[in-house]
């Protein structure tokens, strides 16, 4: 049964290379459930996601009247994006080990992205690719890059909602009905699609999880346990 709170599919964008996880063919660049996305990972497959080369020129994907762009660095028209945006989140540092995620979100009523961001992130190698998940119904954008996690309201007022951290590195976002799940190197956590944090759990690689209905099955180093998707208990 479709969750009544989510009537439109999520928009999920990943930037980076694929990474095999827990000795399976599932890459951590899996698209959000019922969503669409794109990745620069060679051979990436998921929810009809086209494979593109994310470069300094922004790459765009849209769904339900919302358009997201991503790039590996500031594009030539970065100043124009900033001049037209309602919120610019620019947080970059000079670090040889850090990469820069540039992204923007434009809703249907805007000619230019209302939100643009440029975030330095590390780790940025070995499969630690950033990801953006946008939930059209709640107008919330979830961003993960390196150890940085952020959420933004994208309309009608664009604003930053919260900042959090993913210890040792972000892996991916996935939406399961009205719940958004974040996978990281040593953490599995969940938020409501409105941005409210629900729970977090410590994990150790190799680990994997799956969701069936409202039940989460978590396998950590061969030890399997189940718990409720919404409560985490």
C-alpha positions as CSV (number, residue, x, y, z in Angstrom):
1,X,0.0,0.0,0.0
2,X,1.3,3.4,-0.9
3,X,2.1,5.7,2.1
4,X,-0.5,8.5,2.0
5,X,2.1,11.1,3.0
6,X,4.1,10.5,-0.1
7,X,2.3,10.7,-3.4
8,X,5.2,11.6,-5.6
9,X,8.4,9.7,-6.1
10,X,11.6,11.1,-4.5
11,X,14.4,12.5,-6.6
12,X,17.7,11.0,-5.8
13,X,21.1,12.1,-7.2
14,X,24.5,10.6,-6.5
15,X,27.9,11.8,-7.6
16,X,30.8,9.5,-7.7
17,X,31.9,5.9,-8.2
18,X,30.2,2.7,-7.3
19,X,31.2,0.6,-4.3
20,X,30.4,-3.0,-3.7
21,X,29.0,-3.5,-0.2
22,X,28.9,-6.6,1.9
23,X,30.2,-8.8,-0.9
24,X,27.0,-8.4,-3.0
25,X,26.3,-6.8,-6.3
26,X,24.3,-4.0,-4.7
27,X,26.2,-0.8,-5.0
28,X,25.8,1.9,-2.4
29,X,24.7,4.2,-5.2
30,X,21.2,2.6,-5.2
31,X,18.4,5.0,-6.2
32,X,15.8,5.9,-3.7
33,X,12.8,3.5,-3.5
34,X,10.3,4.5,-6.2
35,X,12.6,7.4,-7.2
36,X,14.9,8.3,-10.0
37,X,18.5,9.5,-10.1
38,X,21.7,9.6,-11.9
39,X,25.3,8.7,-11.1
40,X,28.7,8.8,-12.7
41,X,29.3,5.3,-11.7
42,X,30.1,3.1,-14.7
43,X,27.4,0.5,-15.1
44,X,25.1,2.0,-12.5
45,X,21.6,0.5,-12.6
46,X,18.6,1.6,-10.7
47,X,15.1,2.9,-11.3
48,X,15.8,3.8,-14.9
49,X,18.6,6.1,-13.9
50,X,20.8,7.2,-16.8
51,X,24.5,7.1,-16.4
52,X,26.2,10.5,-16.9
53,X,29.6,12.0,-16.3
54,X,29.3,14.5,-13.5
55,X,31.8,17.3,-14.3
56,X,32.2,21.0,-13.8
57,X,29.3,21.6,-16.2
58,X,26.1,21.0,-14.1
59,X,24.0,17.9,-14.9
60,X,20.3,18.1,-14.4
61,X,17.5,15.8,-13.5
62,X,13.9,16.7,-12.7
63,X,10.7,15.1,-11.3
64,X,7.3,16.5,-10.1
65,X,8.2,20.0,-11.1
66,X,11.5,20.0,-9.2
67,X,14.9,20.2,-10.9
68,X,18.2,19.4,-9.3
69,X,21.7,20.0,-10.7
70,X,25.0,18.7,-9.4
71,X,28.6,19.3,-10.4
72,X,32.1,18.4,-9.2
73,X,33.0,22.0,-8.8
74,X,31.8,25.5,-9.4
75,X,30.5,25.9,-12.9
76,X,31.3,29.0,-15.1
77,X,27.9,30.6,-14.2
78,X,28.3,30.0,-10.5
79,X,28.1,33.8,-9.8
80,X,24.8,34.0,-11.7
81,X,23.4,31.0,-9.7
82,X,24.4,32.8,-6.4
83,X,22.9,36.1,-7.5
84,X,19.5,34.6,-8.2
85,X,19.3,32.1,-5.3
86,X,17.3,32.7,-2.2
87,X,19.8,30.7,-0.1
88,X,23.5,30.2,-0.9
89,X,25.3,27.7,1.3
90,X,29.0,28.0,0.6
91,X,31.3,26.0,2.9
92,X,34.6,25.1,1.2
93,X,38.1,24.7,2.6
94,X,41.5,24.4,1.0
95,X,42.2,20.7,1.6
96,X,44.0,18.4,-0.8
97,X,42.0,15.4,0.3
98,X,38.6,17.2,0.0
99,X,36.4,17.4,-3.1
100,X,33.7,20.0,-3.7
101,X,30.0,19.2,-4.2
102,X,28.1,21.9,-6.1
103,X,24.3,21.4,-6.2
104,X,21.1,23.5,-6.8
105,X,17.4,22.9,-6.4
106,X,14.8,24.7,-8.5
107,X,11.1,24.4,-7.9
108,X,8.5,24.9,-10.7
109,X,7.7,28.5,-9.8
110,X,11.3,29.7,-10.0
111,X,13.3,30.6,-13.1
112,X,16.6,30.0,-11.2
113,X,17.5,27.5,-8.4
114,X,16.3,28.9,-5.0
115,X,18.9,26.8,-3.3
116,X,22.5,26.5,-4.4
117,X,25.4,25.1,-2.4
118,X,29.1,24.4,-2.6
119,X,30.4,22.0,0.1
120,X,33.9,20.7,0.6
121,X,33.7,17.1,1.7
122,X,36.0,14.3,2.9
123,X,36.4,11.4,2.6
124,X,35.9,11.7,-1.2
125,X,37.7,8.7,-2.5
126,X,37.0,4.9,-2.4
127,X,33.3,5.1,-3.0
128,X,32.4,7.9,-0.6
129,X,30.3,9.8,-3.1
130,X,27.9,12.6,-2.1
131,X,24.1,12.2,-2.6
132,X,21.1,14.5,-2.8
133,X,17.5,13.3,-2.1
134,X,14.5,15.6,-2.7
135,X,11.0,14.7,-1.4
136,X,8.6,16.7,-3.6
137,X,5.6,16.3,-1.2
138,X,7.4,17.7,1.8
139,X,9.6,20.1,-0.2
140,X,12.7,18.9,1.7
141,X,16.2,18.3,0.3
142,X,18.5,15.9,2.1
143,X,22.3,16.3,1.3
144,X,25.1,14.0,2.3
145,X,28.8,14.5,1.5
146,X,31.7,13.1,3.3
147,X,30.9,13.5,7.0
148,X,28.5,16.4,6.3
149,X,24.7,15.9,6.5
150,X,22.3,18.8,5.8
151,X,18.6,19.3,5.2
152,X,16.9,22.3,3.5
153,X,13.3,23.4,3.0
154,X,13.1,24.2,-0.7
155,X,9.8,26.0,-1.0
156,X,8.1,28.4,-0.9
157,X,10.7,29.7,1.6
158,X,14.2,28.3,1.1
159,X,16.0,27.7,4.4
160,X,18.5,25.4,6.1
161,X,16.7,23.1,8.5
162,X,19.5,21.3,10.2
163,X,23.1,20.1,10.2
164,X,24.3,16.7,11.3
165,X,27.3,14.5,10.8
166,X,27.9,11.0,9.5
167,X,30.9,9.6,11.3
168,X,33.6,8.3,9.0
169,X,31.6,9.1,5.9
170,X,28.2,9.2,4.2
171,X,27.1,6.4,1.8
172,X,23.6,7.0,0.6
173,X,20.0,8.2,1.1
174,X,17.0,5.9,0.4
175,X,13.3,6.7,0.9
176,X,10.9,4.1,2.2
177,X,7.4,5.6,2.2
178,X,7.4,8.5,4.7
179,X,10.9,7.5,6.0
180,X,14.3,8.6,4.7
181,X,17.1,6.3,5.6
182,X,20.7,7.3,5.6
183,X,23.6,4.8,5.3
184,X,27.1,5.7,6.4
185,X,30.3,3.8,7.2
186,X,29.4,3.2,10.8
187,X,25.8,4.5,11.1
188,X,22.3,3.8,9.9
189,X,19.8,6.6,10.7
190,X,16.3,7.6,9.7
191,X,14.3,10.8,9.3
192,X,10.7,11.6,8.5
193,X,10.3,13.0,5.0
194,X,9.5,16.4,6.8
195,X,13.1,16.4,8.1
196,X,12.4,15.2,11.7
197,X,15.0,12.8,12.9
198,X,13.6,9.4,14.1
199,X,16.5,7.2,15.2
200,X,20.1,6.3,14.7
201,X,22.1,3.1,15.1
202,X,25.8,2.3,15.2
203,X,26.9,-0.4,12.7
204,X,30.3,-1.9,11.7
205,X,31.3,-3.0,8.2
206,X,30.5,-5.3,6.6
207,X,26.8,-4.5,7.1
208,X,23.6,-4.3,5.0
209,X,19.9,-3.6,5.6
210,X,16.6,-4.2,3.8
211,X,13.1,-2.9,4.4
212,X,9.8,-4.9,4.0
213,X,6.7,-3.0,4.9
214,X,7.5,-1.3,8.2
215,X,10.2,-3.8,9.3
216,X,13.9,-3.3,8.9
217,X,16.3,-6.2,8.7
218,X,19.8,-5.3,9.7
219,X,22.8,-7.6,9.1
220,X,25.9,-6.5,10.9
221,X,28.9,-8.8,10.5
222,X,26.6,-11.8,10.2
223,X,24.4,-10.9,13.2
224,X,20.8,-10.2,12.0
225,X,18.2,-8.3,13.9
226,X,14.9,-6.7,13.0
227,X,13.2,-3.5,14.2
228,X,10.4,-1.0,13.3
229,X,11.2,1.4,10.5
230,X,9.5,4.4,12.2
231,X,10.5,3.9,15.9
232,X,13.8,2.1,15.5
233,X,12.8,-0.2,18.3
